[in-house]
Every structure is written in structure tokens, then in C-alpha cells.
Amino acid sequence: MDRSMDLQKAIRHHEFGKPEEVLTLESILVPKPRTGEVRVRLLVASINPSDRGMIGGSYGKLRELPAIAGREAVGVVDTLGKGVEGVAIGTKVRFPGEDGAWCEFACARAEDLLVVPDGVLDEQAAMSFINPPTAYCLLKKVIDLEPGSWLVQNAGNSAVGISVIQMAKAMGLKTISQVRRESLIPPLKALGADHVVLEGSDWGAQRDQLTDGEPICLALNSIGGASAIDQIKVLAEGGTQVTFGGMVGDPVRFPTRYLIFKDVRLVGFWWDRWSRTHGSNGVSGVMAEVYKMMTSGVLCLPIEQVYLFEEFEAAMKHDLKPRLGKVLLCPR
């Protein structure tokens, strides 16, 4: 059925600002695939901290206004454009999110599609394109970690943090996860965390007891501020801290003595940049490893609640509450 003149639902904003103030549910035209393109129908979309940054005008490459919100979603091929071969209608793929993912339909070049294996559930697939590959790269692409190596991460209950815990367990790595609420300790331990410690508890003083005297080689920082400093203090000589987020927005006032006397390294990581510099082959290789872990049961991301598009305001409010799982959106 030709839906090129039909209308679709889309969550958009006409200015940058707080999501609760600028987002609206609107009707826009369903796109028609051009030659070499396919149209994808949305199944499920996720809500990420970076979505708030893009809506607020402070994250990455901003879209032209009015803009469709959202970056991460899964869909199925709905229509083939002229000249498209080797792609079947109904194939599950990453929803084209460059121009926004919180809409019912979008088009993409057939050659750019990222196919999702049949064994990956829709909700898991919707959460698979940003945080799990980030976690995988943090563990495999920054420094060489031998089995038995120790790492520390803050925001242990975040989507990246949960992915790191499960992946590290499968790789034979050992984790210390920093969290802000004691109630998060049991569920993270159940997911495979070796140790879960409370922020501000002076846990660094027990470093040697936690690791049996083994060095901490890697620190994963997505918060900043005092939490990042706590990590730097426990890093081994020559250790590396990777910053891939700044949830609290506080600067890291780094004690220079750790640079001079311990040769601690500070580096950054952004999955979007890594994807651009390594191209489709690099991305496909990482995603193949992610999906291998998902289909084997190694990696399973918790879900907090799924909301309809019409309930997006409640979904955005829920996303701000303390929780363990992801808040998701679906069009119907």
C-alpha cells in the first residue's frame, strides 16, 4: 500500500529547550523512498540522556528545526524504492535516526541498513545501538585488558554500566561499580558485578581489600566531578581513565601529581565519532559482537516501562526518576 501521502505521528520540537517544555506530538507526512532507498516502520524507540542534550541544544551535531527527537530505535523494512535488491520487506533493522527516531516512518539508503538478527527481541534491539557498543569499545578498543584485570566505573546502573558489568563478566574481567543508592547494590550484583560501592563512602580506602591487592587498570567515567577524582585516585600506575559522559556537568579538577608521578592517562570516547572514523565495517564488527552476546543470553538490558507516543510526556517524566531499566516508546 502506498503511504506516501499519508500522515504519521512524530514527536518534534520547534525550539531547543527542556523536553517537557518544547516537545509536541504532531502529524507529518509519511516519506516515500527514493531510488536506492527503503522505508522503515518503527517498532520501538529508546530514551537516552543524549536525547535530552539534543533537544536542549547542547549535544553533538544539532538538527535543523523543527526537528524530530530521538536517536535510537528499531524498525522493519516497510517499502522498497526503485533499484533496491537484496533487502526483503519485513527485515528488522536499525531505524534511520539521523533526522530523528521518534516517528513512525523514515527512509534510508539500502546500503546503509544495519540488520538486526532474528533472535534479538524488539525491545532489546531498540536499546542495542548506542550503549552496548559503547560498553564493548570501552572494554576492547581503549587498552588491552587481560582476563582477571580490574576496572572501575561510575553510573554503574546506567545502560552503559549494566552492559559493562555483563560483558566484563563474560570476558573474565572484574568490576567495581559506583552507584548513588544502596538499593542498586543487590540488582547489580545479580547481574554479575564483582563489587558495588556507594559514591562518597570513601570506598577507595578499601581498594586493596576489594581487589585482593591487584591493580585497577581502567576507569570508566560518565559523571565527572568528585566521582571522577575518586576513580583517578585508585588507578594503578600507568592506568587509564576514559570519559564518555558528563551527567552532573561538574568539571574534573585533576590533581596534576597523578599525571606526573603515576603516569595516569586521560582519554575520551564517543561512539558517534568512533562510528564515523571506523566506518560501516568497524560498526558492523562491533554490533556483531553485541548481538552475539544478546542472542547467547550474556547481555540482557532491563526495561523499566514502555509508553505509547501519546504518553510521551509521562515517559519523559518517568525517565528522570531513579530506576534501573530503560524507558521505551512505541507508536502503537
C-alpha positions as CSV (number, residue, x, y, z in Angstrom):
1,M,0.0,0.0,0.0
2,D,1.4,3.4,-1.0
3,R,1.5,5.5,2.2
4,S,3.4,8.4,0.6
5,M,0.6,10.9,1.2
6,D,-0.5,9.5,4.5
7,L,0.3,11.2,7.8
8,Q,2.4,9.7,10.6
9,K,2.9,10.6,14.2
10,A,6.2,12.3,15.2
11,I,7.5,13.7,18.5
12,R,9.1,17.0,17.5
13,H,10.4,20.3,18.8
14,H,10.4,23.7,17.1
15,E,13.0,25.2,19.5
16,F,15.7,24.0,21.8
17,G,14.9,23.6,25.5
18,K,13.7,21.3,28.2
19,P,11.8,18.3,26.7
20,E,8.8,18.9,28.9
21,E,8.5,22.5,27.6
22,V,9.3,22.1,23.8
23,L,8.2,18.6,22.7
24,T,4.9,18.1,20.9
25,L,3.2,15.2,19.2
26,E,2.5,16.2,15.6
27,S,1.3,14.7,12.3
28,I,3.7,14.9,9.4
29,L,3.9,13.3,6.0
30,V,5.0,9.7,5.6
31,P,8.1,9.8,3.5
32,K,8.4,8.0,0.1
33,P,11.7,6.1,-0.5
34,R,13.7,7.4,-3.5
35,T,15.8,5.2,-5.8
36,G,18.1,3.0,-3.8
37,E,16.3,3.7,-0.5
38,V,13.9,1.7,1.7
39,R,11.3,2.9,4.1
40,V,11.4,1.6,7.6
41,R,8.5,1.4,10.0
42,L,9.2,2.0,13.7
43,L,8.8,-0.8,16.2
44,V,10.3,0.5,19.5
45,A,12.4,3.5,20.4
46,S,14.5,4.2,23.5
47,I,15.1,7.3,25.6
48,N,18.7,8.3,26.2
49,P,20.4,11.1,28.1
50,S,21.8,12.3,24.8
51,D,18.3,12.8,23.5
52,R,17.8,15.4,26.2
53,G,21.0,17.0,25.2
54,M,20.0,17.3,21.6
55,I,16.5,18.6,22.4
56,G,18.2,21.1,24.7
57,G,20.7,22.2,22.0
58,S,23.8,21.0,23.9
59,Y,24.8,17.7,22.4
60,G,26.7,16.7,19.3
61,K,25.6,17.9,15.8
62,L,22.2,19.6,16.2
63,R,19.4,19.1,13.8
64,E,17.6,21.8,11.9
65,L,14.4,23.0,13.5
66,P,11.7,21.8,13.6
67,A,13.3,18.5,14.5
68,I,12.1,15.0,15.3
69,A,13.5,13.9,18.6
70,G,15.3,10.7,19.5
71,R,18.3,8.8,18.2
72,E,17.9,5.1,18.9
73,A,15.2,2.8,17.6
74,V,14.5,-0.5,15.8
75,G,12.1,-1.0,12.9
76,V,11.3,-3.2,10.0
77,V,11.6,-2.5,6.2
78,D,8.2,-1.4,5.0
79,T,8.7,-0.4,1.4
80,L,11.5,-0.8,-1.2
81,G,12.5,2.1,-3.5
82,K,13.4,1.5,-7.1
83,G,16.6,-0.4,-7.7
84,V,16.8,-1.9,-4.3
85,E,17.9,-5.6,-4.3
86,G,18.9,-8.0,-1.6
87,V,16.7,-6.5,1.1
88,A,13.4,-8.1,2.0
89,I,10.3,-6.3,3.3
90,G,9.9,-7.2,7.0
91,T,13.7,-7.3,7.7
92,K,14.4,-6.0,11.1
93,V,16.9,-3.1,11.0
94,R,18.1,-0.1,12.9
95,F,15.6,2.7,12.5
96,P,17.2,5.6,10.5
97,G,17.7,8.1,13.3
98,E,20.0,10.7,11.8
99,D,17.0,13.0,11.3
100,G,15.2,11.8,14.5
101,A,13.9,8.4,15.6
102,W,10.6,9.2,17.4
103,C,8.4,8.9,14.4
104,E,6.6,6.1,12.7
105,F,8.4,6.0,9.3
106,A,11.8,7.1,7.9
107,C,13.8,6.3,4.8
108,A,17.4,5.3,4.4
109,R,19.8,4.1,1.7
110,A,19.6,0.3,1.4
111,E,23.4,0.1,1.6
112,D,23.4,1.9,5.0
113,L,21.0,-0.5,6.8
114,L,22.2,-2.3,9.9
115,V,20.3,-5.6,10.1
116,V,19.3,-7.0,13.5
117,P,19.4,-10.8,13.9
118,D,16.1,-12.5,14.2
119,G,17.0,-13.8,17.7
120,V,17.1,-10.4,19.2
121,L,13.8,-9.2,20.8
122,D,12.4,-5.9,19.6
123,E,12.8,-4.1,22.9
124,Q,16.4,-5.3,23.3
125,A,17.2,-4.3,19.8
126,A,15.8,-0.8,20.5
127,M,18.4,-0.4,23.2
128,S,21.3,-2.0,21.3
129,F,22.7,0.7,19.0
130,I,24.3,3.2,21.4
131,N,25.1,1.9,24.9
132,P,26.1,-1.7,24.3
133,P,28.6,-0.8,21.5
134,T,29.9,2.0,23.7
135,A,30.5,-0.5,26.5
136,Y,32.1,-3.0,24.2
137,C,34.5,-0.4,22.8
138,L,35.4,0.8,26.3
139,L,36.4,-2.7,27.2
140,K,38.0,-3.8,23.9
141,K,39.2,-0.7,22.0
142,V,40.9,1.6,24.5
143,I,43.5,-0.5,26.3
144,D,44.4,-4.2,26.2
145,L,42.8,-5.9,29.2
146,E,43.9,-9.4,30.2
147,P,41.4,-11.7,31.8
148,G,41.4,-11.0,35.6
149,S,42.0,-7.3,35.1
150,W,40.2,-4.9,37.3
151,L,38.2,-1.8,36.2
152,V,36.1,0.7,38.0
153,Q,33.1,2.6,36.6
154,N,30.7,5.2,37.9
155,A,27.0,5.3,37.0
156,G,27.0,1.5,37.3
157,N,23.2,1.4,37.0
158,S,23.2,3.2,33.6
159,A,22.7,1.4,30.4
160,V,26.4,1.5,29.6
161,G,27.2,0.5,33.2
162,I,24.9,-2.5,33.1
163,S,26.3,-3.5,29.7
164,V,29.9,-3.2,31.0
165,I,29.0,-5.4,34.0
166,Q,27.6,-8.2,31.9
167,M,30.2,-8.0,29.1
168,A,33.1,-7.8,31.6
169,K,31.8,-10.9,33.3
170,A,31.8,-12.8,30.0
171,M,35.3,-11.6,29.2
172,G,36.8,-12.6,32.5
173,L,37.2,-9.0,33.7
174,K,36.4,-7.8,37.2
175,T,34.4,-4.8,38.0
176,I,33.9,-2.2,40.7
177,S,30.7,-0.2,40.1
178,Q,30.0,3.1,41.8
179,V,26.3,4.0,42.5
180,R,24.4,6.6,44.5
181,R,21.7,4.5,46.1
182,E,22.2,1.4,48.3
183,S,19.1,-0.1,46.8
184,L,21.0,-0.6,43.5
185,I,23.6,-2.9,45.0
186,P,21.7,-6.2,45.0
187,P,20.4,-6.0,41.4
188,L,23.8,-5.0,40.0
189,K,25.4,-7.9,42.0
190,A,22.8,-10.2,40.5
191,L,23.8,-9.0,37.0
192,G,27.4,-10.0,37.7
193,A,29.1,-7.0,39.3
194,D,32.1,-8.1,41.5
195,H,31.7,-5.1,43.8
196,V,29.2,-2.3,44.0
197,V,30.2,0.7,46.1
198,L,28.4,3.9,47.2
199,E,29.6,7.2,45.9
200,G,31.0,9.3,48.8
201,S,31.6,6.3,51.0
202,D,35.4,6.6,50.9
203,W,35.4,3.2,49.2
204,G,38.8,4.0,47.7
205,A,40.4,3.4,51.1
206,Q,39.4,-0.3,50.7
207,R,40.8,-0.6,47.2
208,D,43.3,-3.3,48.1
209,Q,40.7,-5.3,50.0
210,L,38.3,-5.1,47.1
211,T,40.8,-6.3,44.5
212,D,43.0,-8.5,46.8
213,G,45.9,-6.1,46.0
214,E,45.5,-6.3,42.3
215,P,45.9,-3.1,40.3
216,I,42.9,-1.2,38.8
217,C,43.9,-0.6,35.2
218,L,40.9,1.1,33.7
219,A,38.4,3.7,35.0
220,L,35.2,4.5,33.1
221,N,33.8,7.9,33.8
222,S,30.4,9.2,32.7
223,I,29.6,11.5,35.6
224,G,32.6,13.9,36.2
225,G,33.2,16.0,39.3
226,A,34.2,14.3,42.5
227,S,33.2,10.8,41.3
228,A,35.9,11.0,38.5
229,I,38.5,12.2,41.0
230,D,37.7,9.2,43.2
231,Q,38.5,6.9,40.3
232,I,41.8,8.6,39.4
233,K,43.0,8.2,43.0
234,V,42.6,4.4,42.8
235,L,44.1,3.9,39.4
236,A,47.3,1.9,39.1
237,E,50.5,3.5,37.8
238,G,50.0,3.9,34.1
239,G,46.3,3.4,34.4
240,T,43.8,5.0,32.0
241,Q,40.6,6.9,32.7
242,V,38.1,7.1,29.8
243,T,35.5,9.8,30.0
244,F,32.4,9.2,27.8
245,G,29.8,11.3,29.5
246,G,29.3,14.2,32.0
247,M,26.0,13.6,33.7
248,V,26.5,16.1,36.6
249,G,28.2,18.7,34.4
250,D,30.8,19.4,37.0
251,P,34.4,19.8,35.7
252,V,37.1,17.4,36.7
253,R,39.7,19.3,38.7
254,F,42.5,16.9,38.1
255,P,45.4,16.7,40.7
256,T,48.5,17.0,38.4
257,R,50.6,14.8,40.7
258,Y,48.8,11.8,39.4
259,L,49.8,12.7,35.8
260,I,53.4,13.3,36.8
261,F,54.2,10.6,39.4
262,K,51.7,7.8,38.3
263,D,51.6,8.5,34.6
264,V,47.8,8.2,34.6
265,R,46.3,8.8,31.2
266,L,43.0,10.7,30.5
267,V,41.2,9.9,27.2
268,G,37.8,10.5,25.8
269,F,35.4,8.2,23.9
270,W,32.2,9.0,21.8
271,W,30.5,6.2,19.9
272,D,29.3,8.6,17.3
273,R,32.8,9.7,16.5
274,W,34.2,6.1,16.6
275,S,31.5,5.1,14.2
276,R,32.4,7.8,11.7
277,T,36.1,7.2,11.8
278,H,35.9,3.4,11.6
279,G,33.1,3.2,9.0
280,S,30.4,0.6,8.4
281,N,32.8,-2.3,8.6
282,G,34.0,-1.3,12.1
283,V,30.5,-0.7,13.3
284,S,29.2,-4.0,11.8
285,G,32.1,-5.8,13.6
286,V,31.2,-4.3,17.0
287,M,27.5,-4.9,16.5
288,A,28.1,-8.5,15.6
289,E,29.8,-9.0,18.9
290,V,26.9,-7.2,20.7
291,Y,24.3,-9.3,19.1
292,K,26.2,-12.5,19.7
293,M,26.1,-11.6,23.4
294,M,22.4,-10.8,23.3
295,T,21.4,-14.0,21.5
296,S,23.5,-16.1,23.8
297,G,22.0,-14.6,26.9
298,V,25.2,-12.9,28.1
299,L,23.7,-9.4,27.6
300,C,20.1,-8.5,28.6
301,L,19.2,-4.9,29.3
302,P,16.4,-4.3,31.9
303,I,13.3,-2.5,30.8
304,E,11.5,0.0,33.1
305,Q,8.3,0.7,31.1
306,V,7.1,1.0,27.5
307,Y,4.9,4.1,26.7
308,L,2.9,4.9,23.6
309,F,3.8,8.1,21.6
310,E,0.6,9.7,23.0
311,E,2.1,9.2,26.5
312,F,5.5,10.8,25.7
313,E,5.1,13.4,28.4
314,A,4.7,10.8,31.1
315,A,7.6,8.8,29.6
316,M,9.9,11.8,29.8
317,K,9.0,12.4,33.4
318,H,9.5,8.7,34.2
319,D,12.9,8.8,32.5
320,L,14.1,11.3,35.1
321,K,13.1,9.1,38.1
322,P,15.6,6.8,39.9
323,R,15.4,3.4,38.0
324,L,17.4,0.5,36.7
325,G,15.8,-0.2,33.3
326,K,15.2,1.9,30.2
327,V,12.1,3.8,29.4
328,L,10.9,3.0,25.8
329,L,8.5,4.5,23.3
330,C,6.3,2.8,20.7
331,P,3.9,4.3,18.2
332,R,1.1,1.8,18.7
